[in-house]
Amino acid sequence: MRLSRFFIDAPLSLGEHDLPEAQAHYIGRVLRMNPGDAVQLFDGSGQEFLGQLLEVGKKTVRVALDQVLPGQTDSPLHIHLGQGVSRGERMDWAIQKATELGVTAITPIVSERCEVRLKDERADKRLAHWRQVAISACEQCGRSTLPQINPPQTLAEWLGSTEADLKLVLHPVAAPLTSHAKPARLAFLIGPEGGLSDAEVDQASAAGFHPARLGPRVLRTETAPVVALAVAQQLWGDF
């Protein structure tokens, strides 16, 4: 039977711990777990902690951790995904699947054809939501470290600050990924629902990004990162 697995946003160690309110509510009120039930916790450090619930109350859950295990090994290929911001579930899907596929960092990109405009408080709420999407994906897929979810940036900001051995911008008319040598650090730029404009592709090329295609069909913005990361992990990573 698979253990219930939870991310705790605080350093963990062997011994007894009171869990944060959000996890306590989920364990006690949603999952209705009981004292004695086994749990597996991780804090993003790369280690996994095994233990059991000691107390399950309405607002308090106490756990005893008695074993430390090495966590899931990260991919040797470090991937920074620059993902054009899209609406609602499309962006959630891209972040969730990129996390499952071993992405190292994700930066939401605001570009010319983005239909979503994020400002101030709304941007903070969306960033918190996207980080929770990534946490949930890690809990499900077994990752022991979290990908870095950066605040949204303009395309120009991201192009100017991103460093990698190989930088690729997805484009339907370009050489395939297999035409490039194996990198240790890879940056992918993927456009929003309306795609990147020709001027933006030229801007990316001027910043050292090479156009690359995934196949003969044009992929949706939420499908492209899934395919791109899967192919990259197969070619150069841990698939």
Backbone hydrogen bonds in HBPLUS format (Angstrom, degrees):
<---DONOR---> <-ACCEPTOR-->    atom                        ^
c    i                          cat <-CA-CA->   ^        H-A-AA   ^      H-
h    n   atom  resd res      DA  || num        DHA   H-A  angle D-A-AA Bond
n    s   type  num  typ     dist DA aas  dist angle  dist       angle   num
A0040-GLN N   A0004-SER O   2.88 MM  36  6.09 146.6  2.00 161.8 165.0     1
A0006-PHE N   A0040-GLN O   2.92 MM  34  6.47 149.8  2.01 154.7 164.5     2
A0042-PHE N   A0006-PHE O   3.06 MM  36  6.50 144.1  2.19 155.5 160.4     3
A0008-ILE N   A0042-PHE O   2.91 MM  34  6.12 159.1  1.96 155.4 161.0     4
A0015-GLY N   A0065-LEU O   2.90 MM  50  5.12 168.0  1.91 140.2 143.9     5
A0065-LEU N   A0015-GLY O   2.78 MM  50  5.12 174.0  1.78 146.4 144.9     6
A0017-HIS N   A0063-VAL O   2.83 MM  46  5.38 154.3  1.89 155.1 163.5     7
A0063-VAL N   A0017-HIS O   2.84 MM  46  5.38 163.2  1.87 157.8 162.6     8
A0019-LEU N   A0061-VAL O   2.92 MM  42  5.71 169.6  1.93 170.5 174.1     9
A0024-ALA N   A0020-PRO O   2.89 MM   4  6.05 158.8  1.94 157.9 164.9    10
A0025-HIS N   A0021-GLU O   2.86 MM   4  6.02 160.7  1.90 152.7 156.7    11
A0026-TYR N   A0022-ALA O   3.09 MM   4  6.33 161.0  2.13 145.8 150.9    12
A0027-ILE N   A0023-GLN O   2.89 MM   4  6.04 166.4  1.91 152.8 156.4    13
A0028-GLY N   A0024-ALA O   2.87 MM   4  5.89 165.8  1.89 150.0 154.8    14
A0029-ARG N   A0025-HIS O   2.72 MM   4  5.31 155.0  1.78 140.8 149.7    15
A0030-VAL N   A0026-TYR O   3.23 MM   4  4.83 134.0  2.45 107.4 119.9    16
A0031-LEU N   A0026-TYR O   2.83 MM   5  6.16 167.5  1.84 170.6 174.3    17
A0033-MET N   A0027-ILE O   3.01 MM   6  5.81 173.2  2.02 162.1 162.2    18
A0037-ASP N   A0034-ASN O   3.04 MM   3  5.76 161.4  2.07 143.0 145.7    19
A0036-GLY N   A0053-LEU O   2.77 MM  17  5.21 161.2  1.80 138.3 143.5    20
A0053-LEU N   A0037-ASP O   2.91 MM  16  5.57 157.2  1.96 155.8 161.9    21
A0039-VAL N   A0051-GLY O   2.95 MM  12  5.54 162.5  1.98 135.8 138.0    22
A0051-GLY N   A0039-VAL O   3.11 MM  12  5.54 151.4  2.20 158.9 156.5    23
A0041-LEU N   A0049-PHE O   2.81 MM   8  5.09 163.3  1.83 152.2 156.1    24
A0049-PHE N   A0041-LEU O   2.80 MM   8  5.09 165.7  1.82 160.4 162.2    25
A0071-GLY N   A0046-GLY O   2.86 MM  25  5.09 129.8  2.12 157.0 153.3    26
A0048-GLU N   A0069-LEU O   2.89 MM  21  5.07 168.3  1.90 155.7 156.5    27
A0069-LEU N   A0048-GLU O   2.79 MM  21  5.07 165.8  1.81 151.3 155.1    28
A0050-LEU N   A0067-GLN O   2.86 MM  17  5.10 164.2  1.88 147.0 152.4    29
A0066-ASP N   A0050-LEU O   2.90 MM  16  6.15 146.5  2.02 150.7 160.4    30
A0052-GLN N   A0064-ALA O   3.02 MM  12  5.57 147.5  2.12 146.1 152.3    31
A0064-ALA N   A0052-GLN O   2.94 MM  12  5.57 169.7  1.95 164.0 165.0    32
A0054-LEU N   A0062-ARG O   2.73 MM   8  5.42 165.3  1.75 146.0 150.1    33
A0055-GLU N   A0062-ARG O   3.23 MM   7  4.98 161.7  2.27 131.8 133.3    34
A0062-ARG N   A0055-GLU O   2.90 MM   7  4.98 156.7  1.95 136.9 144.3    35
A0057-GLY N   A0060-THR O   2.67 MM   3  4.96 162.0  1.70 166.7 168.7    36
A0078-HIS N   A0184-ALA O   3.05 MM 106  6.30 168.1  2.07 159.4 155.6    37
A0186-LEU N   A0078-HIS O   2.74 MM 108  6.09 167.3  1.76 168.5 172.4    38
A0104-THR N   A0079-ILE O   2.89 MM  25  5.16 147.1  2.00 138.0 148.0    39
A0105-ALA N   A0079-ILE O   3.17 MM  26  6.58 155.1  2.23 152.2 152.6    40
A0080-HIS N   A0186-LEU O   2.83 MM 106  6.27 159.4  1.87 158.4 165.4    41
A0188-PHE N   A0080-HIS O   2.93 MM 108  6.32 157.8  1.98 153.7 160.0    42
A0081-LEU N   A0105-ALA O   2.83 MM  24  6.17 166.2  1.85 157.2 154.9    43
A0107-THR N   A0081-LEU O   2.83 MM  26  6.24 162.4  1.86 162.7 165.9    44
A0082-GLY N   A0188-PHE O   2.73 MM 106  5.91 174.5  1.73 173.5 175.2    45
A0190-ILE N   A0082-GLY O   2.89 MM 108  6.19 165.9  1.91 175.2 174.3    46
A0083-GLN N   A0107-THR O   3.01 MM  24  6.21 143.0  2.16 140.2 151.6    47
A0109-ILE N   A0083-GLN O   2.77 MM  26  5.51 163.3  1.80 133.2 134.4    48
A0084-GLY N   A0190-ILE O   2.79 MM 106  5.94 150.0  1.87 151.1 161.0    49
A0085-VAL N   A0109-ILE O   2.92 MM  24  5.62 160.1  1.96 150.7 147.7    50
A0090-ARG N   A0087-ARG O   3.02 MM   3  5.84 140.4  2.19 153.4 150.3    51
A0092-ASP N   A0088-GLY O   3.33 MM   4  6.63 163.7  2.36 147.7 152.5    52
A0093-TRP N   A0089-GLU O   2.83 MM   4  5.89 159.5  1.87 146.1 151.5    53
A0094-ALA N   A0090-ARG O   3.05 MM   4  6.30 160.0  2.10 146.0 150.8    54
A0095-ILE N   A0091-MET O   3.03 MM   4  6.26 165.0  2.05 154.5 157.6    55
A0096-GLN N   A0092-ASP O   2.83 MM   4  5.99 165.2  1.85 154.4 159.3    56
A0097-LYS N   A0093-TRP O   2.93 MM   4  6.03 175.8  1.93 157.3 158.5    57
A0098-ALA N   A0094-ALA O   2.95 MM   4  5.92 155.1  2.01 142.5 150.3    58
A0099-THR N   A0095-ILE O   3.02 MM   4  6.08 154.0  2.08 143.9 150.5    59
A0100-GLU N   A0096-GLN O   3.09 MM   4  6.41 158.9  2.14 146.8 152.3    60
A0101-LEU N   A0097-LYS O   2.95 MM   4  6.13 139.2  2.12 141.5 152.7    61
A0103-VAL N   A0098-ALA O   3.04 MM   5  5.54 167.4  2.06 153.4 151.7    62
A0102-GLY N   A0099-THR O   3.10 MM   3  5.33 164.8  2.12 111.5 113.8    63
A0148-GLN N   A0104-THR O   2.98 MM  44  6.41 160.0  2.02 145.5 144.0    64
A0106-ILE N   A0148-GLN O   2.79 MM  42  6.20 158.9  1.83 169.7 171.7    65
A0150-ASN N   A0106-ILE O   2.89 MM  44  6.17 166.9  1.91 168.5 172.5    66
A0153-GLN N   A0108-PRO O   2.98 MM  45  6.43 156.1  2.04 164.8 169.7    67
A0110-VAL N   A0153-GLN O   2.81 MM  43  6.00 163.6  1.84 154.1 158.0    68
A0155-LEU N   A0110-VAL O   3.25 MM  45  6.02 133.5  2.48 153.4 143.6    69
A0114-CYS N   A0111-SER O   3.24 MM   3  5.51 169.4  2.25 113.9 116.5    70
A0122-ARG N   A0119-LYS O   3.09 MM   3  5.67 126.0  2.39 157.2 146.1    71
A0123-ALA N   A0119-LYS O   3.42 MM   4  5.13 156.5  2.48  99.7 104.0    72
A0123-ALA N   A0120-ASP O   3.08 MM   3  5.31 116.8  2.50 100.9 115.9    73
A0124-ASP N   A0120-ASP O   3.06 MM   4  6.42 154.7  2.12 153.1 160.6    74
A0125-LYS N   A0121-GLU O   3.01 MM   4  6.28 156.6  2.07 150.1 156.0    75
A0126-ARG N   A0122-ARG O   2.96 MM   4  6.21 158.7  2.00 149.8 155.4    76
A0127-LEU N   A0123-ALA O   2.93 MM   4  6.11 157.5  1.98 148.6 155.0    77
A0128-ALA N   A0124-ASP O   3.02 MM   4  6.23 161.7  2.05 147.8 152.3    78
A0129-HIS N   A0125-LYS O   2.94 MM   4  6.15 153.4  2.01 143.8 151.8    79
A0130-TRP N   A0126-ARG O   2.80 MM   4  6.06 161.0  1.84 153.1 157.8    80
A0131-ARG N   A0127-LEU O   2.96 MM   4  6.18 156.0  2.02 149.3 155.7    81
A0132-GLN N   A0128-ALA O   3.07 MM   4  6.31 148.0  2.18 141.0 149.4    82
A0133-VAL N   A0129-HIS O   2.95 MM   4  6.30 147.0  2.06 147.2 156.9    83
A0134-ALA N   A0130-TRP O   3.06 MM   4  6.38 154.2  2.13 146.6 152.6    84
A0135-ILE N   A0131-ARG O   2.95 MM   4  6.24 153.4  2.02 144.0 151.7    85
A0136-SER N   A0132-GLN O   2.93 MM   4  6.12 167.0  1.94 152.0 154.7    86
A0137-ALA N   A0133-VAL O   3.03 MM   4  6.25 150.9  2.12 142.3 150.5    87
A0138-CYS N   A0134-ALA O   2.96 MM   4  6.24 151.9  2.04 147.2 154.5    88
A0139-GLU N   A0135-ILE O   2.93 MM   4  6.26 158.4  1.98 154.2 160.1    89
A0140-GLN N   A0136-SER O   3.06 MM   4  6.27 149.6  2.15 142.7 150.4    90
A0141-CYS N   A0137-ALA O   2.91 MM   4  6.05 162.7  1.94 153.1 157.4    91
A0142-GLY N   A0138-CYS O   3.04 MM   4  5.72 137.8  2.23 146.7 151.3    92
A0158-TRP N   A0154-THR O   3.07 MM   4  6.36 165.9  2.09 156.8 159.9    93
A0159-LEU N   A0155-LEU O   2.91 MM   4  6.07 169.1  1.92 159.0 162.2    94
A0160-GLY N   A0156-ALA O   3.09 MM   4  6.12 151.7  2.17 142.0 149.2    95
A0161-SER N   A0157-GLU O   3.21 MM   4  6.34 128.3  2.49 140.2 152.2    96
A0161-SER N   A0158-TRP O   3.21 MM   3  5.29 141.3  2.37  99.6 110.1    97
A0162-THR N   A0158-TRP O   3.04 MM   4  5.86 137.5  2.23 156.2 162.0    98
A0165-ASP N   A0185-ARG O   2.96 MM  20  5.21 129.4  2.22 118.5 131.9    99
A0166-LEU N   A0185-ARG O   3.19 MM  19  6.59 149.4  2.28 155.1 163.8   100
A0187-ALA N   A0166-LEU O   2.92 MM  21  6.35 157.1  1.97 158.9 164.7   101
A0210-HIS N   A0167-LYS O   2.77 MM  43  6.11 168.2  1.78 145.4 144.0   102
A0168-LEU N   A0187-ALA O   2.83 MM  19  6.12 168.9  1.84 163.5 166.5   103
A0189-LEU N   A0168-LEU O   2.82 MM  21  6.21 143.0  1.95 152.6 163.4   104
A0169-VAL N   A0210-HIS O   3.04 MM  41  5.98 156.9  2.10 128.1 132.8   105
A0212-ALA N   A0169-VAL O   2.99 MM  43  6.04 147.7  2.10 145.4 146.5   106
A0170-LEU N   A0189-LEU O   3.12 MM  19  6.37 163.4  2.15 170.5 170.0   107
A0171-HIS N   A0212-ALA O   2.82 MM  41  5.61 155.8  1.88 145.0 148.6   108
A0213-ARG N   A0175-ALA O   3.07 MM  38  6.04 149.9  2.16 130.0 136.8   109
A0179-SER N   A0176-PRO O   3.12 MM   3  5.78 166.9  2.13 119.0 122.9   110
A0180-HIS N   A0177-LEU O   3.14 MM   3  5.97 166.7  2.16 128.4 129.3   111
A0195-GLY N   A0192-PRO O   2.92 MM   3  5.04 157.3  1.97 109.5 116.8   112
A0200-GLU N   A0197-SER O   3.05 MM   3  5.11 119.9  2.42  96.1 111.0   113
A0201-VAL N   A0197-SER O   2.98 MM   4  6.35 153.4  2.05 153.4 160.9   114
A0202-ASP N   A0198-ASP O   2.94 MM   4  6.20 157.2  1.99 147.9 154.3   115
A0203-GLN N   A0199-ALA O   2.87 MM   4  6.09 146.2  1.99 138.2 148.3   116
A0204-ALA N   A0200-GLU O   2.89 MM   4  6.14 152.6  1.96 144.8 151.4   117
A0205-SER N   A0201-VAL O   2.90 MM   4  6.17 156.3  1.96 146.6 153.5   118
A0206-ALA N   A0202-ASP O   2.94 MM   4  6.19 152.7  2.01 146.8 153.7   119
A0207-ALA N   A0203-GLN O   3.21 MM   4  6.47 128.5  2.50 133.2 146.0   120
A0207-ALA N   A0204-ALA O   2.99 MM   3  5.04 134.1  2.20  96.7 110.1   121
A0209-PHE N   A0204-ALA O   2.97 MM   5  5.33 160.4  2.01 143.4 139.9   122
A0208-GLY N   A0205-SER O   3.07 MM   3  5.21 160.1  2.11 109.9 112.2   123
A0223-THR N   A0220-ARG O   3.02 MM   3  5.12 135.1  2.22 100.6 113.8   124
A0224-ALA N   A0220-ARG O   2.93 MM   4  6.06 158.5  1.97 164.7 169.0   125
A0226-VAL N   A0223-THR O   3.11 MM   3  5.42 121.4  2.47 106.2 120.7   126
A0227-VAL N   A0223-THR O   3.15 MM   4  6.47 164.5  2.17 161.4 165.3   127
A0228-ALA N   A0224-ALA O   2.82 MM   4  5.90 169.5  1.83 159.0 162.7   128
A0229-LEU N   A0225-PRO O   2.95 MM   4  5.81 166.9  1.97 140.8 145.0   129
A0230-ALA N   A0226-VAL O   3.08 MM   4  6.10 154.8  2.15 139.9 147.4   130
A0231-VAL N   A0227-VAL O   2.92 MM   4  6.07 163.9  1.95 154.8 158.7   131
A0232-ALA N   A0228-ALA O   2.95 MM   4  6.10 162.3  1.98 147.3 152.9   132
A0233-GLN N   A0229-LEU O   2.87 MM   4  5.99 158.8  1.91 147.1 152.7   133
A0234-GLN N   A0230-ALA O   3.01 MM   4  6.16 145.9  2.13 139.7 149.1   134
A0235-LEU N   A0231-VAL O   2.88 MM   4  6.12 156.7  1.94 152.3 158.5   135
A0236-TRP N   A0232-ALA O   2.79 MM   4  5.75 170.2  1.80 154.0 157.4   136
A0237-GLY N   A0233-GLN O   2.93 MM   4  3.92 134.7  2.14 102.2 112.5   137
A0239-PHE N   A0233-GLN O   3.25 MM   6  5.37 165.6  2.27 122.9 120.5   138
